[in-house]
Amino acid sequence: MAQAVRWNNPLSYLNSDGRRHPVENSFATVTLVLGVIAVVCAWWQGLHVLGSVVGLAGVLTGAWGQYISATTGERFVTIIGLGAAGAGFYINMMHGGFLI
């Protein structure tokens, strides 16, 4: 029962191969955060400019993060963030996009 008393690192899901991937983990985390911000901005029509910029940034970081990802956990987090950023981007574009 050694695994019961062992402390689990929160990044162990992202680093499932046992090696550290700080750049890949950063891209996955940033993509997820940008996706959440884009979706939250999509709820208010007045935040369409910010949501469009953040959504586009999330799509670009997600695409690059997917390209350089090393583990399945990183790919999973990146795809969730990429989907949220894409949906938020498109909804914010519908509300007015980059125009003030």
C-alpha positions as CSV (number, residue, x, y, z in Angstrom):
1,M,0.0,0.0,0.0
2,A,2.9,2.4,-0.7
3,Q,0.7,4.2,-3.3
4,A,-1.8,5.1,-0.6
5,V,0.7,7.2,1.4
6,R,2.5,8.7,-1.6
7,W,1.8,12.3,-2.5
8,N,0.4,12.7,-6.0
9,N,1.7,15.6,-8.0
10,P,-1.2,17.5,-9.6
11,L,0.8,17.6,-12.9
12,S,1.2,13.8,-12.9
13,Y,-1.8,13.6,-15.3
14,L,0.0,15.9,-17.8
15,N,3.4,14.2,-17.3
16,S,2.1,10.6,-17.6
17,D,5.4,9.4,-19.1
18,G,7.4,10.4,-16.0
19,R,9.3,13.2,-17.6
20,R,8.7,16.9,-17.1
21,H,7.3,19.0,-20.0
22,P,7.1,22.6,-18.8
23,V,6.6,24.2,-22.2
24,E,3.9,21.7,-23.3
25,N,2.1,21.9,-19.9
26,S,2.2,25.7,-20.2
27,F,0.6,25.7,-23.6
28,A,-2.1,23.3,-22.4
29,T,-2.9,25.4,-19.4
30,V,-2.8,28.7,-21.2
31,T,-5.1,27.3,-23.9
32,L,-7.6,26.1,-21.3
33,V,-7.6,29.4,-19.5
34,L,-8.0,31.4,-22.7
35,G,-10.8,29.1,-23.8
36,V,-12.7,29.7,-20.5
37,I,-12.2,33.5,-20.7
38,A,-13.5,33.4,-24.3
39,V,-16.6,31.5,-23.4
40,V,-17.3,33.7,-20.4
41,C,-16.9,36.8,-22.6
42,A,-19.4,35.3,-25.0
43,W,-22.2,35.6,-22.4
44,W,-22.1,39.4,-22.5
45,Q,-22.4,41.1,-25.9
46,G,-20.4,44.1,-24.6
47,L,-17.2,42.0,-24.2
48,H,-17.1,40.8,-27.8
49,V,-13.9,42.5,-28.7
50,L,-12.0,41.0,-25.7
51,G,-13.6,37.7,-26.3
52,S,-12.7,37.7,-30.0
53,V,-9.0,38.5,-29.3
54,V,-8.8,36.0,-26.4
55,G,-10.6,33.3,-28.5
56,L,-8.3,33.8,-31.4
57,A,-5.2,33.7,-29.1
58,G,-6.6,30.5,-27.6
59,V,-7.1,28.9,-31.0
60,L,-3.5,29.7,-32.0
61,T,-1.9,28.6,-28.7
62,G,-4.1,25.4,-28.8
63,A,-3.0,24.6,-32.3
64,W,0.7,25.0,-31.4
65,G,0.2,23.2,-28.1
66,Q,-1.4,20.3,-30.0
67,Y,1.6,20.2,-32.4
68,I,4.2,20.0,-29.7
69,S,2.3,17.9,-27.1
70,A,4.1,14.9,-25.7
71,T,1.5,13.0,-23.7
72,T,-2.2,12.1,-23.9
73,G,-3.0,14.2,-20.9
74,E,-1.6,17.3,-22.5
75,R,-3.5,16.6,-25.7
76,F,-6.8,16.1,-23.7
77,V,-6.4,19.5,-21.9
78,T,-5.4,21.2,-25.0
79,I,-8.4,19.9,-27.0
80,I,-10.8,20.9,-24.3
81,G,-9.3,24.4,-24.2
82,L,-9.2,24.6,-28.0
83,G,-12.8,23.7,-28.3
84,A,-13.8,26.3,-25.7
85,A,-11.7,28.9,-27.4
86,G,-13.1,28.2,-30.8
87,A,-16.7,28.2,-29.6
88,G,-16.1,31.4,-27.7
89,F,-14.3,33.0,-30.6
90,Y,-17.2,32.2,-33.0
91,I,-19.9,33.4,-30.6
92,N,-18.0,36.6,-30.0
93,M,-17.6,37.1,-33.7
94,M,-21.3,36.8,-34.1
95,H,-21.8,39.5,-31.5
96,G,-19.6,42.0,-33.4
97,G,-16.1,40.5,-33.5
98,F,-13.1,42.8,-33.5
99,L,-15.2,46.0,-34.3
100,I,-15.9,48.3,-31.4
